[in-house]
Amino acid sequence: MKTTICVSVLLMALCQSLSAVTVTEGDFHFSLESVKALGALMAGEDAPVEQELQLVEAKAAAVCSHPALPQDFRPVCLRTDAGASLARLALVASEPDACEICESVACTGC
């Protein structure tokens, strides 16, 4: 009985991990949940993510030093084009439903 329960739990966990939506930006892959967290950091309280790209890129550079930034984005922050990469990810985060149904080409695993 214990073996059956353990195998069932492991199979459910495997199915969950296989069905997770992944967002690709260049050579990097992120979970949709991490991208949503990034989008929340970049949107803040007062500004929508759909700002001009230059403003979003500037905000993205500041986000790299934010303590709440998910650790998966630290390697992106080390790149010279971090602002543009994080801005594109924030745009994906602004419409997560499109990613969940794989409408966006950056999203896989839907």
C-alpha positions as CSV (number, residue, x, y, z in Angstrom):
1,M,0.0,0.0,0.0
2,K,2.8,2.4,0.9
3,T,4.6,1.6,-2.3
4,T,1.4,2.4,-4.4
5,I,1.0,5.7,-2.7
6,C,4.7,6.6,-3.2
7,V,4.6,5.7,-6.8
8,S,1.3,7.7,-7.3
9,V,2.8,10.8,-5.7
10,L,6.0,10.5,-7.8
11,L,3.9,10.1,-11.0
12,M,1.8,13.1,-10.2
13,A,4.9,15.2,-9.5
14,L,6.4,14.1,-12.7
15,C,3.3,15.0,-14.7
16,Q,3.2,18.4,-13.0
17,S,6.8,19.1,-13.9
18,L,6.3,18.0,-17.5
19,S,3.3,20.2,-17.9
20,A,4.9,23.3,-16.6
21,V,5.0,26.3,-19.0
22,T,8.5,27.4,-19.9
23,V,9.4,30.8,-21.3
24,T,12.5,31.1,-23.5
25,E,14.6,34.2,-23.9
26,G,17.7,33.6,-25.9
27,D,19.6,30.8,-24.3
28,F,17.7,31.0,-21.0
29,H,14.6,29.1,-20.0
30,F,12.3,30.3,-17.1
31,S,9.2,29.0,-15.5
32,L,6.1,31.1,-16.2
33,E,5.7,31.7,-12.5
34,S,9.2,33.3,-12.3
35,V,8.3,35.5,-15.3
36,K,5.1,36.6,-13.6
37,A,7.2,37.5,-10.5
38,L,9.5,39.5,-12.7
39,G,6.6,41.3,-14.4
40,A,5.2,42.2,-11.0
41,L,8.5,43.7,-10.0
42,M,8.8,45.7,-13.2
43,A,5.2,46.9,-13.2
44,G,5.3,48.1,-9.6
45,E,2.4,49.9,-8.2
46,D,2.1,52.9,-10.6
47,A,3.2,52.0,-14.1
48,P,1.9,49.6,-16.7
49,V,4.3,47.2,-18.4
50,E,3.2,48.5,-21.8
51,Q,5.4,51.6,-21.6
52,E,7.9,52.6,-24.2
53,L,10.6,50.0,-24.6
54,Q,13.4,52.3,-23.5
55,L,11.6,53.1,-20.2
56,V,11.0,49.4,-19.6
57,E,14.7,48.6,-20.3
58,A,15.8,51.3,-17.8
59,K,13.4,49.9,-15.2
60,A,14.7,46.3,-16.0
61,A,18.3,47.4,-15.2
62,A,17.1,48.6,-11.8
63,V,15.2,45.4,-11.1
64,C,18.4,43.4,-11.4
65,S,19.5,44.8,-8.0
66,H,16.1,44.1,-6.3
67,P,16.2,41.5,-3.6
68,A,12.9,40.0,-4.6
69,L,14.1,39.2,-8.1
70,P,13.9,35.4,-8.6
71,Q,17.4,33.8,-8.7
72,D,16.9,32.4,-12.2
73,F,17.2,35.9,-13.6
74,R,20.6,36.6,-12.1
75,P,22.6,35.2,-15.1
76,V,20.5,37.4,-17.4
77,C,21.4,40.5,-15.3
78,L,25.1,39.9,-16.0
79,R,24.6,40.3,-19.7
80,T,25.1,43.6,-21.5
81,D,21.6,43.4,-23.0
82,A,19.9,42.5,-19.7
83,G,17.5,45.5,-19.9
84,A,16.1,44.4,-23.3
85,S,15.9,40.7,-22.3
86,L,14.1,41.5,-19.0
87,A,11.8,44.0,-20.9
88,R,10.8,41.2,-23.3
89,L,10.1,38.8,-20.4
90,A,8.0,41.5,-18.7
91,L,5.9,41.9,-21.8
92,V,5.3,38.1,-21.8
93,A,4.3,38.5,-18.1
94,S,1.9,41.2,-18.9
95,E,-0.3,38.7,-20.8
96,P,0.3,35.4,-19.1
97,D,-2.9,33.9,-20.5
98,A,-1.3,34.1,-24.0
99,C,1.6,32.1,-22.7
100,E,-0.4,29.5,-21.0
101,I,-2.1,28.6,-24.3
102,C,1.2,28.9,-26.2
103,E,0.0,31.8,-28.3
104,S,3.4,33.4,-27.7
105,V,6.4,31.7,-29.5
106,A,8.5,32.3,-26.4
107,C,6.3,29.8,-24.4
108,T,6.5,26.0,-24.5
109,G,5.0,23.2,-22.4
110,C,1.4,24.3,-22.6
